Structure formats: structure tokens, C-alpha cells
């Protein structure tokens, strides 16, 4: 598989800024799936009151089956994402149990690829969401795809979740202080625990440029230091981890 995010994420963000409804968001998610050269893309959110929203490209038949059988209780992806903050590569999970193997077989029969990356998102007021890309392919191909595109996938996940919250909350979210895409992406990397050197590497920028983004975000947020800037960004819903 090839690196596909270059030239895709910035136009996608521009379009996301124009989205006003959940139906429009669903259309953009399908378009992003096509641009990313993957089989499926999923965004699923649960807010603090238990209300759910999903925009995904799985078949209606599989979604109905998944909900009827309550597969979330045994799905290794969902269970792992509840416990982690960092991206979850499906190949790193335990699929050995009998019930899990049966579930995986059904999923693949319904067009779900054997490779996947899921990004857990924790937003303000107890919101929890998942952003997933899914594909068929061998382990080496998938590892290369993830390595090349992880930073931009994180950014896309952030903007989708931010837009979903904005639609849900109306003007409350629109009125929030805006960080630039790279400022938000930089703080997101630090919030996920990456060192500055690793964050710069994943973003394909120099550490000096990374520090410029950090300082700009710190000043905008009125934070005393980087740690405080990350905390304020998370609490304010400007980034999600």
C-alpha cells in the first residue's frame, strides 16, 4: 500500500470547515474513505448521556448484525480502545479466543478487511469516540501505510470529532478559540505521549518548526508552559485524545 494522505488532508479539512449537518459529515467521511484507498472508514461517538452517532462505510447488514449480537462486548478493537489513549493496530490484538475468531470470520465475510487502525478519542464532558480505517493486505504493506500516514490520520480524526461536537453543541463549539491545524496536531502528539523528536518525525517537520507551533499554541491559550497548553487544549475541546 502507498502513502496517500499527502495532498488529501488539507483539502479535507477545508471541506470539513463548511460542514453544517451530520448528513453532510457522513458524505465527507465516505469521500475520505475513497481518497484514502481503504476498504472502510468508521467514526462512532458516544456522548456523556449515552447518545450515539455513527458515520461509517460498513454494510447495513453487518452493522445490524453487530448491534443485534452486541459484538462490542467481545470485539478486541473496542475493548482495547476503552483502555488506551494511543492508536490501536488490529494486528497487535489477541484474536485467539473461539468467540472472537467466529466474530472475525463473520466480519470478513461481510467485507471487513483483515487490517485496521483505530484511534480512540476522548473529548469534553465524557465523550468517547473511535476513528477507524480498515483494509485488506499483508502485515508489511499495512505497517508501511500506517507509518507513512499516522500523523495525518490523527489530524483527520481530530477534525471529524471536532466537527461532530460542533454540530451537536451548536454555537458553543464554534465560539471556541481556534488553533491552526498544525498547532492542534502538535499538541495532539504531545498529549499522546510522543517526545518532541518523535512528534516532529511523525509530522515530517523539524524540531525547530515543532517548537514554533508549540509556542504559538501556548500564547493563544494563555498557558504558562507546554504541559499547561496541552491540558488547556484538551479541557477546552480543541484537541481530543
C-alpha positions in Angstrom: 0.0 0.0 0.0 1.1 3.5 -0.7 1.3 6.8 1.2 -2.0 8.5 0.2 -2.5 11.4 2.7 -0.2 13.9 1.1 -2.5 16.4 -0.7 -5.6 14.9 0.8 -5.8 16.1 4.4 -5.7 19.8 3.9 -8.5 19.9 1.2 -10.5 17.6 3.5 -10.0 20.0 6.4 -11.1 22.9 4.2 -14.3 21.0 3.3 -14.9 20.0 6.9 -15.0 23.6 7.9 -18.0 24.1 5.6 -20.0 21.1 7.0 -23.1 22.1 8.9 -25.1 18.8 9.4 -24.4 15.2 10.4 -25.7 14.1 6.9 -23.0 16.3 5.3 -20.4 14.9 7.7 -21.4 11.4 6.7 -20.9 12.3 3.0 -17.4 13.7 3.7 -16.5 10.5 5.6 -17.4 8.4 2.6 -15.5 10.7 0.3 -12.4 10.5 2.6 -12.6 6.7 2.6 -12.4 6.7 -1.2 -9.5 9.2 -1.1 -7.5 7.1 1.4 -7.6 4.0 -0.7 -9.0 1.9 2.1 -11.9 -0.6 2.3 -13.8 1.1 5.2 -13.7 4.2 7.4 -15.7 4.5 10.6 -16.4 7.3 13.0 -18.5 6.4 16.1 -19.2 8.7 19.0 -20.9 8.3 22.4 -21.5 11.4 24.5 -21.8 11.7 28.2 -25.5 11.0 28.2 -25.1 7.8 26.1 -26.4 9.3 22.8 -24.6 7.8 19.8 -23.7 9.0 16.4 -22.0 6.9 13.7 -20.9 7.7 10.1 -19.4 4.6 8.5 -18.9 2.7 5.3 -19.7 -0.8 6.6 -22.7 -2.5 5.1 -26.0 -2.0 6.8 -26.3 -5.8 7.1 -23.1 -6.0 9.1 -24.0 -3.0 11.3 -27.4 -4.6 12.1 -25.8 -8.0 12.9 -23.1 -6.3 15.1 -25.7 -4.4 17.1 -28.1 -7.4 17.4 -25.4 -9.7 18.7 -23.9 -7.0 20.9 -20.5 -7.7 19.5 -18.9 -4.7 21.2 -18.7 -6.8 24.3 -16.2 -9.2 22.7 -14.7 -7.0 19.9 -11.0 -6.8 20.8 -10.8 -3.4 19.0 -13.5 -1.8 21.1 -12.3 -3.3 24.3 -8.7 -2.2 23.7 -9.7 1.3 22.8 -11.7 1.7 26.0 -8.4 1.1 27.9 -5.9 3.1 25.8 -5.3 6.6 24.5 -2.9 5.7 21.7 -3.8 4.3 18.2 -4.6 0.6 18.1 -3.3 -1.5 15.3 -5.6 -4.6 14.9 -2.6 -6.9 14.3 -1.4 -6.2 17.9 -4.6 -7.5 19.5 -5.5 -11.0 20.7 -7.8 -12.7 18.2 -7.3 -16.2 19.6 -10.5 -16.9 21.5 -13.1 -19.1 19.9 -15.9 -16.5 20.1 -13.5 -13.8 18.8 -12.4 -15.9 15.9 -16.0 -16.6 15.0 -16.8 -12.9 15.2 -13.7 -12.1 13.0 -14.8 -14.7 10.4 -18.3 -13.1 10.2 -16.8 -9.7 9.8 -14.5 -10.7 7.0 -17.4 -12.4 5.2 -19.2 -9.1 5.3 -16.3 -7.2 3.7 -14.3 -6.1 6.7 -10.6 -6.2 5.9 -8.0 -8.1 8.0 -6.0 -4.9 8.7 -7.2 -1.9 10.7 -6.1 1.1 12.8 -8.4 2.5 15.4 -7.9 5.9 17.1 -9.6 6.3 20.4 -10.8 9.8 21.1 -11.8 11.3 24.5 -13.5 14.6 24.2 -15.0 17.1 26.7 -17.7 16.1 29.2 -17.0 12.4 29.0 -17.4 12.0 25.2 -15.8 8.9 23.7 -15.3 8.2 20.0 -13.5 5.9 17.6 -12.0 6.7 14.2 -11.1 3.6 12.2 -9.5 2.8 8.8 -9.8 -0.7 7.6 -8.1 -2.6 4.6 -7.2 -5.9 3.2 -3.5 -6.6 2.8 -0.4 -8.2 4.3 1.3 -7.1 7.5 4.3 -5.4 5.9 2.1 -3.4 3.5 -0.2 -2.3 6.3 2.7 -1.4 8.6 4.2 0.8 5.8 0.8 2.5 5.3 0.3 3.3 9.0 3.9 4.5 9.4 3.6 6.9 6.4 0.1 8.2 7.2 -0.4 8.1 11.0 0.1 11.8 11.7 -2.4 12.8 9.1 -4.9 10.1 10.2 -4.7 11.6 13.7 -5.4 15.0 12.3 -8.3 13.8 10.2 -9.8 12.0 13.3 -9.4 15.2 15.3 -11.3 17.3 12.8 -14.1 14.8 12.3 -14.7 14.6 16.0 -14.4 18.4 16.4 -17.0 18.9 13.7 -19.3 16.3 15.2 -19.1 18.1 18.6 -19.7 21.4 16.9 -22.8 20.2 15.2 -24.1 18.6 18.4 -23.4 21.7 20.5 -24.2 24.4 18.0 -22.6 27.8 18.6 -20.8 26.7 21.8 -18.1 24.9 19.9 -17.9 27.4 17.1 -17.1 30.2 19.6 -14.1 28.3 21.0 -10.6 29.6 20.3 -9.2 28.2 17.1 -5.8 26.5 16.8 -4.3 26.1 13.4 -4.3 22.5 12.0 -0.6 22.1 12.7 -0.8 23.7 16.2 -3.6 21.3 17.1 -1.7 18.4 15.6 1.4 19.2 17.5 -0.4 19.4 20.9 -2.2 16.2 20.0 1.1 14.4 19.5 2.4 15.6 22.9 -0.9 14.7 24.6 -0.5 11.2 23.3 2.9 11.0 24.9 5.2 11.3 22.0 8.5 13.1 22.6 9.2 16.3 20.7 11.7 14.5 18.5 9.2 11.7 17.6 6.3 14.2 17.1 8.5 16.2 14.7 9.4 13.0 12.8 5.7 11.9 12.5 4.7 15.3 11.3 7.6 15.5 8.9 8.9 18.8 10.3 12.0 19.9 12.1 12.1 20.1 15.9 12.6 23.9 15.5 9.3 24.2 13.5 7.6 22.0 16.1 8.7 24.4 18.8 7.3 27.3 16.8 3.9 25.6 16.7 4.0 24.8 20.4 4.9 28.4 21.3 2.1 29.8 19.1 -0.4 27.5 20.7 0.9 28.3 24.2 0.5 32.0 23.6 -3.0 31.6 22.1 -4.1 29.5 25.1 -2.5 31.8 27.6 -0.6 28.8 29.0 2.5 29.1 31.2 4.2 26.1 29.7 3.8 23.3 27.2 2.2 20.9 29.7 -0.3 23.6 30.6 -1.0 24.3 27.0 -1.8 20.6 26.3 -4.1 20.5 29.3 -6.0 23.6 28.3 -6.4 22.3 24.8 -7.8 19.0 26.0 -10.1 20.6 28.6 -11.3 23.1 26.1 -12.1 20.5 23.4 -9.5 22.0 21.0 -7.8 18.6 20.8 -9.1 15.2 21.7 -7.0 12.2 22.9 
